[in-house]
Amino acid sequence: MQVVLDTQPPVVTIDSPPDGFVTATASVTIAGMINDIVIGTVNGDQARVTVNGLEALVANRSYLVPDVPLAPGVNVISALGFDAAGNSASAEIQVIFEDAMDEPEIRSVAGNNQTAPIGALLSEPLVVELLDGTGAPVEGEIVIFRVTENNGMVSDGVTSARAVT
């Protein structure tokens, strides 16, 4: 029998949003990767991640923390990952919150940060509202959605697009 002591920290990255990201919303969803030497893939049983003290959902080497609160100005976002042996590593970015009261805005109303098994539909549609600089609704404008993290399909019920990363 051979006993091996794990002394190597996991690898932690922040993949979204990018460093220096500027937003007009008071919270942000943080997504990234955590990797470690394990049999199979890294899941919540093998590693855990916190982002600014908030516990992340870890699955298949990826992690996600929705609604990380932001203060006006520059915010330091710190992801701290731990493996099963207690080794730790971190990654850090800056996100800038500019409360743009007089700027047009796309605001998430419902359906953000959902997950589902492969091939399954999400339980809620993605709903957003487009507002002008005064906060009034804007009608008749085209809004384009893209799947930028993970795999998925976006459809308006008539046409659809698939993203595979």
N, C-alpha and C positions, 0 to 999 in steps of 0.2 A: 504494500500500500504506500502510495506517495501522497503527501499533503503539500499543497501549494498555497502560499499566502499571496493574495492579490494586493499589490502595492501600487498598481497603475491607476491613476485617476481616469474617469470617463472623459470623453471629448464632448464638449457642449458648444453649440452654435446658436445664434439668433439669426434666423433666415428672413423673417418678416416682422415688422417693416425694416427697411434698410436703415443703416446708421445715418443720422441727420434728417430723418423723415419729418416733414412739417405737416401738421394736421390742425383742423379747426374744430375737432371734437374733443371732449373732455376725457375720453378713454380710448384705449387702443387694444387690439388683439395681438398678442405676441405668439409667434410660432417658430419652432426651431427643431434641432436634432440633438439627441443624446446617444452616444455610442460607447460601448464598452465590450470587453472581451467576455462574451457569454456564449453558451451553446444556443443556437437559434438567433432570434432577434431580441432586441431590448424592449421590454414592456414594463409596466408598473411594478411587477414583482422583482425585477432586476435593478431598477434605477428609479429615482424620483428627481423632480425638478421643481424649484420654486422661482417665481419671477417677482421681484420686489416683495417677497414674503408671501405671495399667493401660490398655492399648490397648483401644479400643472397636471393636465391629463396626459399620461404617457402611453403610447401604443406604437408598435412597429418602428422604433427608433425616433419617432417624432413626438413633440409635445406641443400643447396648445394651452394658452391662458387667455380667455376672453375678458374684456372690460377691465384692463389694467388702468386705474385712474391716473390722470395727468393733472399737474398744476400748470397755470400759465407760465410760459417761458420754456427753458431747457429742462428736460427731465432725463435723469439717468435711469436706464432700464438695465437691471442686472439679473441674469439667469444663473442660478446656482444648482449644479447637478451633483447627485450623490449616487455611487454604486452600492451594491449589496454589502461590500466590505467596509463601507464608510469613507472611501476615498472621495474627494470632491474636486470639482473644477468649475470655472465660471466664464461667462461671456458678458460683454457690456456694450450697449449702444446708447446714443442720445436721441430722444424724440422731442421735437419742439411743438408745443401747443400754443398756437396763435388764435386767440378768440376773435375771429373775424366777423364782427357783428354786421358789417355792411357788405360782405362778400356772398355771392351765390353759394349754395350748399346742397349736397345730396345727403340726406339724413336717413339712416336705417330705421325702419318702423318695426319690422318683424322678420323672422326667418334667418337671421344671421347666426353664425357659429353652430350650425346643426351638424350632426353626423348620422350616418346610416350605413348598414351593411352594403357591400358592393352590389350594384345592380338594383338597389331599392330606392324608391322615391323618398324624399324628405317629407316629414309630417306637415311642415308649413311652407307656403310659398315665400320667396324673397320679396319683401315689400319695402320700397323706399319712397321718399318724397323729395321732389326738387323744389327748392325755395330760392326766391330772389334775394337781393341784398337787404330787403326790409323784412324778410321772413314770410312773405306771401307766397302761396303756391304758384308754380310755373306750369302752364299747360301746353301740350303740343310739342314739347322738346324730346328729342331722342336721347335715351340714356343707355349706354353700352356696359354690359357686365362681362367680366372675365374671371375664370377660375385661375387664380395665380398660385395657390398652394394646394398641394395634394391633387387627387384626380377627381373629375366630376363632369357633369353635363349641365348646361344651362339651357332652358327652353322657355319660350313664351306661350307654349301650347300649340303653336303653328310651326315654328322653325326651332331647331336646336343646334347646339355646338358642344363638342366634347373636348375636354382637356385631359391629357395624360402626362404626368411628370415622372 
